[in-house]
Amino acid sequence: MVGANARPWASSNRDRYTYFAMAIKIGPQPAKRLRKKARQGMRGYPVGTIAFYGPDNRRASKAAVSCIQAEGAEPELRRWFSETADVRADETILAEIAAFLKQSSAHSVAMADGIIGCPHEEGVDYPMGEPCPHCPYWKGRDRWTGELDPA
């Protein structure tokens, strides 16, 4: 557990996800605060996750954020949407995400580096096993690398 005066420094995890301790102060620059904390390491449960989704690889129209209280527990999921702006640059949405994670007492957060897929949900917005009809960019594309799958 991280104490109020603890100084958790960078961890060795430089994978696809970035973890950060949740001593987040919600202030005038939530994006800067989230990025600053993004390199401080896994600190245990509760764990928050942040994922961004968009119709292509340039604009994130959806942010999905969850908090998992303990290993094996069901996550509490919240979503934010924007029809026109990039949710990664929307200070109001970022402040709400930081507030949600602070309210959930998240000790660690895993955050994907970029946009990891279509904002529409398979089986909800379009049939299972089919590509999204609204996001042709993601058809046949690997969500983690952004490269077209060889077919």
C-alpha positions, 0 to 999 in steps of 0.5 A: 500500500502506498502511504501519503508521503511515499515516493514510488519511482519508475518501475521496470514495466515499459510494456504496452500498458503504463501503470501509475500510483493514484496520488492524483490531485484533481486540478486545472491540468488533469491530462498532465497529472495523469501522464506524470503519474503514468510511469510510477509502477504497479502498486497493487489493488484496487487497480484502475484501467483506462482504454481509448477507442475511436473510429480510426487511429487519430481521434478517440471518441470513447474512453472506457475506465474501470476499477477492479477492487481485488484480484478476481473481482468484477470491474466497475466500468464507466464510459465517456463519449464525444461525437466531435472532440478527442476524449484524450484532449477533453479536460472535462472528461479527463477531470471526471476520469481522475475523479472516478479513479480517486473516488475508487481509491485506485492504487494503480492504473493501467492505461493503453498507449493509444487508441485500441479499437472501434468504439462500437461494441460487438454484439451490441452495436453490430452482430458478433463475428462481423466487422463494425459497419461504422468504422471501416478503418478497423476492418482487418486491423490488429487493435494493438499494433494498428497494422493490417492483418495478413489475409 
